[in-house]
Structure formats: structure tokens, C-alpha cells
Amino acid sequence: MAAIPREQLIGAAAEVLRGNDLGGSTKPAPGLYPHQWNWDSCFIAIGLSHVSFHRAAQEIRSLLKGQWRNGLVPQIVFNPEAGGYFPGPDVWLSERSPDAPTGVQTSGITQPPVLATAVLRVYESAQDQSEGLDFLRAVYASVVAYHRWLYEERDPDGSGLVVVVHPWESGLDNSPPYLHAGSRVQMAYKPNYERLDLLHVAAKNRPTNKDYDLFVYLLEQMRELNWDQKRYLQSAPLQVQDVLFNSILCRADRDLAEISKLLGEDHAQADAWHASTASAIERQLWDEADGTYYSFDRVAGELLRDDTIGAFHTLYGLAASDARAKTLIERHFLNASEYRPKDGFSTPTTALNSPWFNPENYWLGPVWINTNWMVMHGLASYGRRDLAETLKRDSLSLIAKSGFREYFNPISGEGYGTDSFSWSAALSIDLLSSGSVTG
């Protein structure tokens, strides 16, 4: 990073965001991702908040134009002027649901709920407090409706743990827990489709055709039921109470409570949601023998004992007890055979000693800037600012070495996936603009 001055790096990151601007929303990258993605736009808004409060606020408003009547904030809001992406709106057919928005085409699933956190960060960037409060008032009901949808439609046990029903909802599409749980899905047929992602990225860096068979099959099963969430959950062949997703929700519940206080609204519901999810993570996802957190396969009724970066997001969600956080950090995060590659870059998304580990393939090992960003804030929350700052340096060093790539080899630092990736640029701006990492 020393070779690139801070202001030059911020300027280069801002140029990436300008290049991916769709006029009110931001696509994740040229070519490969031509639409608006849910958690991408939330991370992008956080970065944009350092550049322009109004543009960051617009990013959130644009995402919420795709919100469904039942509160779902979808994974993708489609850009009607862009084609060349699979699966497109003609595959999702989300309009089959009476809850789908009118005049906007979207996917029928969601993504990790970073929304409330992004909304709070955008508010905090407003130089005029009245403008910031106006923004909060404009989006508040939508954010509450999203959290209510998650708990009412995706927590069938009432446990506080939200269920992920598609690997794309997890944000970590081919992460080992989903390969593990997905291997149990008995597909009644092989879907017929044509992948377009491999026109942009080498096959060795992307999920396999077998993975895509599962992705498309699950999409078609949900589509067959017209995106009726509760009905689908009664027989969904893949149901994961995902540690990363629920930890992000835990953090978002806290931030929603803070937004409620700023607006003088009752924050009891947000507090209750947070307490419920935090308690459930501690009660149901901790493995005492291994000293870590795992996702839970609700179909098989067992923990998915795959070592991934998801465990460290319990720190970001402020869900881990101090004792368990200490164990998690000392036994796993600092373990050179797992997450601290010698002369490499932390933090691989799958443990180095995992049988699934692949340093070049998507979520099977590469470093991603967004997961690093969340983990570093989690470490700071538990008093480990030293480790948070080290992780920040690693993240920025990867950007300086290989550019604003989608993901990076944790051993060599080589960048993979698409170039000019928006959240890598946006979160670099945040890291370079915010000083030391805070919790």
C-alpha cells in the first residue's frame, strides 16, 4: 500500500464507483454483474457516504424501490436496460407472487441484511442533521418491514434464527456449508440452462456446473410455488440457519434500534429481535468441543461442521460472549494452519486446512474485502483493535497489489473474478476515510 498514496487510492476507488453508476444505483461490476444487488448496494452506500451523502442515500432508496409488499428486500433489482445475465427476470418470474412490486423486476430471494447498518452509516455522514433525519424517516418503515419479514417468514421455529433457503441468499454461494447441505438435496431432474458468467470469468474461479445445477433447481422449486415463502418452507430441501447471515442480522437489529431512538420511535421490537437472535446463536450454533460457531442444517438436524469465516461474524454481530470470543480468536483466527497464512493475507473465507479449501475459487478460500471489513469491526468490538488494524492493512495491501478485484488469493495476493468491483472500491474508501477501526 505504501506505493500508492492514500488520496490516489481513494480517487481510484471513487472512479470505479462512477464507472459502475447506473444513475441512482450502482452495479457491482462491468459485464458480469449489470444489475443492482442487495448487500452490494449497502456496502456501496457506506463507501459513497464519504463522497456524497445524497448519492449514498439515493443508493438505499433505489434498492428499496424493489421491496416487495410483504417486506422482502430482494437479492437483485434488475436494470431494464441490461441483458446478458443469467438468471434474468425471465427466469425468476417473480411477478407470479402477489407481493412482488409493480413496475420493477426483481429476484425472489434476499441476501444478508446489511440494510439497517448501511442506513445508519449514511445518516451519520450527513453534514446537515435535519437532512439526515429526513432520510431516516423516509426509509424507516421499509427497514422495519424487512426485519419483520425475516422473522415472520423465515423463522419457522420462532427460535430467533432466520433460515436461508438458497445458497445465493447466504451471499457466500459455494461456501462449504452449502456444498455440504446441498449434497443432501435430491434433485428430481437436471435443470436446463446456459451459464453466462463464464463468458467473463475463468471457470476455475467460479462455482462448478454441479453447484449451478443446485442453484437453478432450488430457484425453480420456489418459482413453482409462486414465491410463497411459508408454503415453500414446509418442504424446502435446503434450509440453513446460517451463522454469517444471522450474525449480520444481529448487528442490523442493534442498528435498527439505534435508528428508532434517533427518530423517537419505540425500539422495543428491534431490541427483542436482537436479543432473540443473539441468544439463539449462542445456544444453537456454538460447538464447545471445537471452540467455534457453525451453521445449522435444519433439514438434517445437525451442525454443518465446516470451518469458514462465518464463525468470526459472530463478533461483528456482537453475539459471542466474551469468553467464547476469546476462544474463537485464539484457537482459530490466530491459527496459522487455519486463517493466518504465513507471508500471506488474512482472512481466507474457508480455513486453509479445510478439505474444501481452494485459494482461487470464489468462496472456497479467497479473501473478500466485505467479509474482512465485517470481521475487523467485530474484532475491534471485542477489544482486539490490534488485530483489526492488521486485517485492515492486509485488505488495503491486496487492493494496492492487485486492484479493485472481486476476491483475492490469500497466499499470493493475486486478484480473481471481475475487475472494478464496486464493494471492494467502496469499502476501501471507508477504510481509508475512517481512521482507526472501531467496533
C-alpha positions in Angstrom: 0.0 0.0 0.0 2.9 2.3 0.6 3.5 2.6 -3.1 0.1 4.2 -3.7 -0.7 7.4 -1.8 -3.9 7.4 0.2 -5.6 10.2 -1.8 -4.7 8.5 -5.1 -6.2 5.2 -3.9 -9.4 6.9 -2.7 -9.6 8.7 -6.1 -9.2 5.4 -8.0 -11.9 3.8 -5.9 -14.3 6.7 -6.5 -13.6 6.4 -10.2 -14.7 2.7 -10.1 -17.9 3.7 -8.4 -18.6 6.4 -11.0 -17.9 3.9 -13.8 -20.4 1.5 -12.3 -23.1 4.1 -11.6 -26.4 3.3 -13.3 -27.9 6.7 -12.4 -29.2 6.3 -8.9 -27.9 2.8 -8.2 -24.6 1.1 -8.7 -23.9 -2.2 -10.4 -21.3 -4.4 -8.7 -19.1 -4.5 -11.8 -19.0 -4.1 -15.6 -20.1 -7.0 -17.6 -20.5 -9.8 -15.1 -23.0 -8.0 -12.8 -25.1 -5.5 -14.7 -27.9 -5.0 -12.2 -28.3 -3.9 -8.6 -27.6 -6.3 -5.8 -28.9 -6.0 -2.2 -25.9 -6.3 0.1 -23.6 -4.9 -2.6 -25.6 -1.7 -2.6 -25.5 -1.5 1.2 -21.7 -1.7 1.2 -21.5 0.7 -1.7 -23.7 3.2 0.2 -21.3 3.0 3.1 -18.4 3.9 0.8 -20.4 6.6 -1.0 -21.3 8.2 2.3 -17.7 9.6 2.5 -18.1 11.1 -1.0 -21.7 12.3 -1.1 -24.5 11.9 1.5 -27.1 12.5 -1.2 -25.7 9.9 -3.6 -25.4 7.3 -0.7 -28.9 8.0 0.3 -30.1 7.5 -3.3 -28.4 4.1 -3.4 -30.5 3.0 -0.5 -33.7 4.5 -1.9 -33.1 2.8 -5.2 -32.7 -0.6 -3.6 -36.0 -0.1 -1.7 -37.8 0.5 -4.9 -37.6 -3.2 -5.4 -39.0 -4.1 -2.0 -42.0 -6.4 -2.0 -45.3 -5.7 -0.4 -44.6 -8.3 2.3 -41.3 -6.6 3.3 -38.8 -8.7 1.4 -35.8 -6.7 0.1 -34.7 -8.8 -2.9 -31.3 -10.1 -3.8 -31.4 -8.4 -7.2 -33.3 -5.4 -8.6 -33.0 -5.7 -12.4 -31.8 -3.0 -14.6 -34.2 -3.0 -17.6 -31.6 -1.6 -19.9 -29.1 -4.5 -19.3 -29.2 -8.0 -20.6 -26.6 -10.8 -20.7 -27.1 -12.1 -17.2 -28.4 -15.5 -16.0 -30.7 -15.9 -14.3 -32.6 -12.8 -15.6 -36.1 -11.7 -14.8 -37.5 -14.1 -17.4 -36.2 -17.0 -15.3 -37.2 -15.6 -11.9 -40.8 -14.6 -12.9 -41.2 -13.0 -9.6 -44.3 -11.3 -10.8 -46.1 -14.6 -10.1 -46.2 -13.5 -6.5 -49.0 -11.1 -5.5 -46.4 -9.5 -3.2 -43.9 -8.6 -6.0 -43.5 -4.9 -6.7 -45.3 -3.3 -9.6 -43.1 -1.8 -12.4 -39.9 -3.3 -11.1 -38.4 -6.7 -11.8 -36.6 -8.5 -9.1 -35.3 -11.9 -8.0 -37.4 -13.8 -5.5 -34.9 -14.2 -2.6 -33.0 -11.9 -0.3 -29.3 -11.5 0.8 -27.6 -10.9 4.1 -29.4 -8.0 5.8 -26.8 -5.2 5.9 -29.5 -2.7 5.1 -30.1 -1.1 8.6 -26.4 -0.9 9.2 -25.9 1.0 5.9 -28.8 3.3 6.6 -27.4 4.3 9.9 -23.9 4.9 8.4 -25.4 7.0 5.7 -27.3 9.1 8.2 -24.1 9.6 10.2 -22.4 11.1 7.2 -25.0 13.9 6.7 -23.5 17.3 7.5 -27.0 18.7 7.9 -28.7 16.7 10.7 -32.1 17.6 9.5 -31.4 16.1 6.1 -30.1 13.0 7.8 -33.2 12.7 9.9 -35.4 13.2 6.8 -33.6 10.4 5.1 -34.1 8.1 8.2 -37.9 9.0 8.2 -38.2 8.2 4.5 -36.8 4.7 4.8 -37.6 3.7 8.4 -40.8 1.9 7.7 -39.3 -0.1 4.9 -36.4 -1.2 7.0 -38.7 -2.3 9.9 -40.9 -4.2 7.3 -37.8 -6.0 6.1 -36.8 -7.2 9.5 -40.4 -8.2 10.3 -40.5 -10.2 7.1 -37.3 -12.0 8.1 -38.7 -13.0 11.5 -42.2 -13.8 10.4 -41.5 -15.5 7.1 -38.1 -17.1 7.7 -38.0 -18.1 11.4 -40.5 -21.0 11.3 -39.3 -22.3 14.8 -39.6 -18.9 16.5 -36.1 -19.5 17.7 -34.6 -16.2 16.6 -32.6 -17.9 13.8 -33.6 -17.0 10.3 -33.5 -19.7 7.7 -31.6 -19.4 4.4 -33.3 -21.4 1.6 -30.9 -20.8 -1.3 -27.1 -20.5 -1.4 -27.4 -17.2 -3.2 -29.2 -15.8 -0.1 -26.2 -16.5 2.0 -24.1 -14.2 -0.1 -21.4 -17.0 0.0 -22.9 -19.1 -2.8 -20.5 -22.0 -2.9 -19.2 -21.8 0.7 -18.7 -25.3 2.2 -21.8 -25.4 4.4 -23.9 -25.0 1.2 -21.9 -27.7 -0.7 -22.4 -29.9 2.4 -26.1 -29.2 2.8 -26.7 -29.1 -0.9 -25.2 -32.6 -1.4 -28.3 -33.9 0.5 -30.8 -32.3 -1.9 -32.3 -35.0 -4.1 -33.0 -33.2 -7.4 -35.9 -34.7 -9.3 -34.4 -33.5 -12.6 -31.4 -31.8 -14.0 -32.2 -28.1 -14.9 -31.8 -26.9 -18.4 -30.0 -23.6 -18.6 -27.0 -21.8 -20.1 -24.4 -20.1 -17.9 -23.3 -16.7 -18.9 -20.9 -15.9 -16.0 -18.1 -18.0 -17.7 -18.1 -15.5 -20.6 -16.5 -13.0 -18.1 -14.6 -15.1 -15.6 -12.5 -18.3 -15.8 -14.3 -21.5 -14.8 -11.6 -22.3 -12.2 -12.6 -19.1 -10.3 -16.3 -19.8 -10.3 -18.8 -22.3 -8.8 -18.9 -25.6 -10.7 -21.7 -26.7 -13.1 -22.8 -29.1 -10.3 -23.2 -26.1 -8.0 -25.2 -24.3 -10.6 -27.5 -27.2 -11.1 -28.4 -26.9 -7.5 -28.8 -23.1 -7.6 -31.2 -23.3 -10.6 -33.1 -26.3 -9.3 -33.9 -24.5 -6.0 -34.9 -21.4 -7.8 -37.3 -23.4 -9.9 -38.8 -25.1 -6.9 -39.6 -21.8 -5.3 -40.9 -20.3 -8.5 -43.3 -23.3 -8.8 -44.9 -22.1 -5.6 -45.1 -18.5 -6.8 -42.6 -17.4 -4.2 -44.9 -18.3 -1.3 -42.3 -18.3 1.5 -44.3 -20.1 4.2 -45.6 -22.7 1.9 -42.1 -23.3 0.5 -40.5 -23.7 3.9 -42.8 -26.6 4.6 -40.9 -28.8 2.2 -37.8 -26.8 1.2 -35.0 -29.3 0.6 -32.3 -26.8 1.7 -32.7 -24.9 5.0 -29.7 -23.5 6.7 -29.7 -21.4 9.9 -26.6 -19.6 8.7 -24.2 -18.2 11.2 -23.0 -15.3 9.0 -26.5 -14.3 7.9 -27.8 -14.3 11.4 -24.8 -12.5 12.8 -25.3 -9.8 10.3 -29.0 -9.6 11.2 -28.0 -9.4 14.9 -25.9 -6.3 14.1 -28.6 -4.9 11.9 -31.2 -5.3 14.7 -29.0 -3.2 17.0 -28.6 -0.6 14.3 -32.4 -0.6 13.7 -32.9 0.0 17.4 -30.5 3.0 17.2 -32.4 4.4 14.2 -35.6 4.0 16.2 -34.2 6.0 19.1 -32.9 8.8 16.7 -36.5 9.1 15.3 -38.2 8.9 18.7 -39.8 5.6 17.8 -40.3 2.6 20.0 -37.2 0.5 19.8 -38.5 -2.4 21.9 -39.2 -4.7 18.9 -35.7 -4.2 17.5 -34.2 -4.9 20.9 -36.3 -8.0 21.2 -35.3 -9.3 17.8 -31.6 -8.7 18.6 -31.8 -10.5 22.0 -33.6 -13.4 20.4 -31.1 -13.9 17.6 -28.0 -13.3 19.8 -29.3 -15.9 22.3 -30.1 -18.4 19.6 -26.6 -18.1 18.0 -25.1 -18.8 21.4 -27.5 -21.6 22.3 -27.7 -23.4 19.0 -24.6 -22.6 16.8 -21.7 -22.9 19.3 -19.7 -26.1 19.3 -17.9 -26.4 22.6 -15.5 -29.2 21.6 -14.3 -27.3 18.5 -14.5 -23.9 20.1 -16.2 -22.2 17.2 -19.6 -21.4 15.7 -21.2 -23.4 12.8 -24.2 -23.0 10.7 -27.1 -25.5 11.3 -28.7 -27.7 8.7 -32.4 -27.6 9.7 -33.3 -30.4 7.3 -30.7 -32.9 8.6 -31.0 -31.5 12.1 -27.2 -31.1 12.7 -24.5 -28.6 12.7 -22.6 -28.1 9.4 -19.1 -28.5 10.8 -17.3 -26.7 8.0 -14.6 -24.2 9.1 -15.3 -20.9 7.4 -15.1 -17.1 8.0 -18.8 -17.2 9.0 -17.8 -18.0 12.6 -16.0 -14.7 13.0 -19.1 -12.7 12.0 -20.5 -13.5 15.5 -18.0 -10.8 16.6 -19.4 -8.4 14.1 -22.9 -9.2 15.3 -21.9 -8.8 18.9 -23.5 -12.2 19.5 -20.5 -14.0 21.1 -19.9 -14.0 24.8 -16.5 -12.5 25.9 -15.2 -16.0 26.8 -16.3 -17.6 23.5 -14.9 -14.6 21.5 -11.6 -15.1 23.2 -11.6 -18.8 22.4 -12.6 -18.2 18.8 -9.9 -15.6 18.3 -7.1 -17.5 20.0 -7.9 -21.1 18.7 -9.0 -20.2 15.2 -8.4 -16.6 13.9 -4.8 -16.6 15.1 -4.1 -20.2 14.0 -1.6 -20.2 11.2 -2.9 -23.5 9.8 -6.4 -22.1 9.6 -6.7 -18.3 9.0 -3.2 -16.7 9.2 -1.3 -17.9 6.1 2.4 -17.4 6.5 3.6 -14.4 4.4 0.0 -14.2 3.0 -3.1 -12.3 3.6 -5.9 -12.7 6.1 -8.7 -13.8 6.2 -9.4 -16.7 3.9 -13.1 -17.4 3.6 -12.5 -21.1 4.1 -9.9 -22.4 6.5 -6.6 -23.3 5.0 -6.7 -26.8 6.4 -10.2 -27.5 5.2 -10.7 -30.3 2.6 -12.7 -27.7 0.7 -10.0 -25.1 0.6 -9.2 -23.7 -2.8 -7.3 -20.3 -2.9 -8.6 -19.4 -6.4 -12.3 -20.4 -6.3 -14.9 -17.9 -5.2 -15.9 -18.6 -1.5 -13.8 -21.7 -1.1 -10.8 -19.8 0.2 -10.1 -16.4 -1.4 -10.2 -13.2 0.7 -13.1 -10.9 0.1 -13.0 -7.2 1.2 -16.5 -7.2 2.6 -16.1 -10.2 4.9 -12.7 -8.7 6.1 -14.5 -5.4 6.7 -17.1 -7.0 8.9 -14.6 -9.2 10.8 -12.3 -6.3 11.5 -15.2 -4.3 13.0 -16.1 -7.4 15.1 -12.5 -7.7 16.4 -12.5 -4.1 17.4 -15.8 -4.6 19.2 -14.2 -7.2 21.4 -11.1 -5.1 22.2 -8.8 -6.5 19.6 -8.0 -3.3 17.7 -4.5 -4.6 17.1 -5.9 -7.5 15.0 -8.5 -5.2 13.4 -5.7 -2.9 12.2 -3.6 -5.8 10.9 -6.6 -7.0 8.9 -7.3 -3.5 7.6 -3.6 -3.4 6.4 -4.0 -6.8 4.7 -7.1 -5.7 3.0 -5.7 -2.4 1.6 -2.4 -4.2 0.7 -4.4 -6.6 -1.5 -6.1 -3.6 -3.2 -2.8 -1.9 -3.7 -1.2 -5.1 -5.1 -4.0 -6.4 -7.4 -6.5 -3.6 -7.8 -10.3 -3.5 -7.0 -10.8 -7.2 -7.7 -13.8 -9.2 -6.7 -11.6 -11.6 -4.5 -8.0 -12.4 -3.8 -5.7 -15.4 -3.3 -4.8 -15.4 0.5 -1.4 -16.8 -0.2 -0.1 -14.9 -3.3 -2.5 -11.8 -3.2 -3.4 -12.3 -6.8 -6.8 -10.9 -7.7 -9.6 -13.0 -9.3 -13.1 -12.7 -10.5 -14.2 -9.4 -12.1 -12.2 -6.2 -12.0 -13.5 -2.8 -11.0 -15.6 -4.4 -8.3 -17.8 -1.9 -6.5 -17.8 -3.0 -2.9 -14.0 -3.5 -3.0 -13.8 0.1 -4.1 -16.4 1.4 -1.7 -15.1 -0.3 1.4 -11.6 0.8 0.5 -12.9 4.4 0.7 -14.4 3.7 4.1 -11.3 2.1 5.4 -9.1 5.0 4.1 -11.5 7.7 5.4 -12.4 6.4 8.8 -9.1 6.4 10.7 -8.7 3.5 13.1 -11.1 0.6 13.1 -13.9 0.9 15.6 -16.4 -1.7 16.8 
